[in-house]
Amino acid sequence: MKTRGILVAEDDPRICDVLEYALKSEGHAVTITRRGREAVELARQTELVVLDVGLPDIDGFEVCRLIRTFSTVPIIFLTSRSDEINRVVGLEIGGDDYVVKPFSTRELMARIKAVLRRNHSATEQSQGGSGGVVHYEKIEIDPEKFRVTCGGEEVALTRQEFKLLELLVRHPGRVFTREQVLDQAWGDGGLVTDRTIDVHIRTLRRKFAAFDFIETVRGIGYRAREI
């Protein structure tokens, strides 16, 4: 799958060399940077970011926060921080995946392919339309413009948050199991865990904190409150 290019923001030159070789072997154009601030600017012109958390000027979490103010480009964190809290933080601030060092190059390439595949699928669905504008109480979703408002105020979402929100509010009252979410909102869920879905639900709840509409059905899954 040919892309506009993948950005690798990593301060270890050995890892940079390994990833550049592996990505180019897969047919990708590759840009390398070892500085967080430069990564923020380069993210405007790339299709996916592999982002080290431990960059020397600003850390990868801050880089992700800055990128998310203007872009939904997929971000895969690459880090030696293996504790759960850091994985959760990475997903909650807008990361699409989280790979811990030392890592298998083959596994990382598989994760990159999966994220790109989901991203391309979401773009195609948006361009082709997916049922028109959705109205759900205070929320309005425009799939073609990739735009969400709540009470007239625009809400910035990642692609996966957007797809998850759209899935729920198109079917108020319907309970979706985690397996159904993986199948319908993620499409290719082979490298996505239940924990990832829970984190995205938590993030949506935070972004729509003034409008509590996502309900947990214990032991089953989630639904948008019936209206």
N, C-alpha and C positions, 0 to 999 in steps of 0.2 A: 504494500500500500504506500504509494508515493505521497509525501507530505510537503508542506511549505518549509519544513525544517524543524528540528528539535533543538532546544536550548538546554545545555548542561551547565548548571551553576554549581561548581564543585572546586574546593581549594586544594585537593590532593591531585598532583599531576599524574600519578600512576592510574588513579581511577579515571581521570579525564581521558587518558590515552586508551584505556580498555574500552570505555563507553564510546569514544569516537570511532574506534575500529569496528566495534560490534554494530553500531547504528549505521555506519556507512556501508557495512556488509549487507544490511537489510534494505539498502537503497535510500536511506534518509540523508538529507542535508543536515549538517551538524554545526552548531555554534557553541563555542566554549567560553565561559567567563569564570573568574575566580573571585569576583566582587559582587556583593549583593545589590548595590545601587545600580551597577551596570545591568544586572539581570532584570531589574524592574523595567528599564528602558527597552532592553532587547525583547522582553516578553510581548511587546506590542507587535512584533513582526515574526512570531513563531506559532507553531501549532501545538506544542506540548513543552512543558518545562520539567526537567529532572533537577530537583532543588535540594542541595545539601543544607541541613539545618545549621551547621557550624561554619558559616562563612566569616571571614575576618573583619569586615566592616560593619555590616548589620546581619543579624541572624536570619535564617531561612523563614522563620515564622513571620518576622516583620516584612520580609520580601513578599511573602504570600499575601499578607494583609494589604500591602500597597498595590500589588497586582490586582487584587480583587476589587479595588476602587474603580477600575476601568476595564477589566477584562474577565471573561469566563474561561480563558485558556486552561486546559487541563494541567494540573500540577501533581507530580509524584515526588514526595519527600524521600530523600536518601540520607540516612543518619545512623550514628552509632548509639543514639538514645533509644533503648529498647523498652523502657518502662511504659506501662499502659497510658499514663497521664499524658505523655508526650504524643503518643499516637492519637489519642482523643483530641488533644488540642489541635494537632495538625489537620484532622478531618473537620473539626468544628469551625476553623477559620477559613475553610474553603479548599483544602487539599483533596485530591481525588484518590490518592493511594499513599501508602507509607511502607518503605522498604528499609530494613535494618541491615547495617554493615556488621560483619562481612556478609556479602550477598552473592548469590549465584547469578552470573551474567545472563544465563539462559532464563532464569525466573524473571529477572528484571525486564528482559526483552519481551517475555510473554505478557507481563503486566502492562508494558507500554503499548503493545498491540491491542490488548483488551480495552484500555482506556481510549485509544484512538478510534477503535471500532465503535465504542459506545458514543463517542463524540460525533463521529461522522453520521451515525444513525440518527442522533438527535437533530443534527443540522438538516439532514434530508427530510425528516418528518416535519421540521419547521418550515422548510421551503415548500414542501408539498401541501402544507396545511394539515391540521389534525383535528378538524371539527369546528374551527372558528373560535371566536372570542368566548371565554368562559366567564360567567358571572356567578359569584357565590357570596351572598351578603355583601360585605365590604370589599371583597377581593375581586379583581378583574384580571384575567390572564389572556394575553394576546400571543399565541404561539408563533405567528408569522413574524412579529416584531421582537419576540423573545423579551416581553415586557410584562411585569407584574406590578399592580398598584393595590394598595390597601387603604381605603378611605381617601382615595385621591392622591396618596403619596406613593412614589415609586419605591419598590423594595428590590434591592440587588440580590440576585440569587446565582449560584453556580448552575451549570447545566443539569447536574443530577438533582439538586434541590428543586429546580424548575420542573423536571419530569416527575419527581415524587409528588410535589404539590398538585400538579395538573392531574395526576392519576387519582388522588384522593378527592379533590373538589369536583371532578367530573361525575363522581358517583357518591353523593352525600348519603351517609347511612350505611354504605356497603363496607363490610369488614374485609380488609386485605391481609392475608397471611404474609409472613416474611418471604415465603417462597413465591407467592404471587407478585410481590413487589419486585423481587429479583427478576422475575420473568418479564413483567410488563414495564417497569420503570428503568431497569438496568439492561434488560435484553440479554446480554452476555454476562451472567453473574458468576462465572466460574471462579473468579478471584476475589469476589466480594463476600464478606461474612455478615452474619446477623448483627454483629456489633457495629459494622459500618452503617447499616440501615438505621439502627437505634441512634447513632450519632447524628445522622442527617435529620431524623425526626426531631431530635433535641434542638438542633440548629434552627429548623423551621419554627419550632415553638418560640425560640428566643427572638427570631426576626419578626414574628407576628405576636409578640408578647401582649399587645393591647387587645388582641382578638383571639381568645382561647377556643379554637375549634377542632383541634386534633385530639381524638380520644384513643386511649389505649384499651384494647379488649384483652384482658389478661389471659395468657396462655394461647392466644390466637394471633393477634396482630394489631392493626391500626385502622381508623376510619375518620373521615371528616364528619363532624356533627350533622345530623339530618336537619334540614330546614323546611 
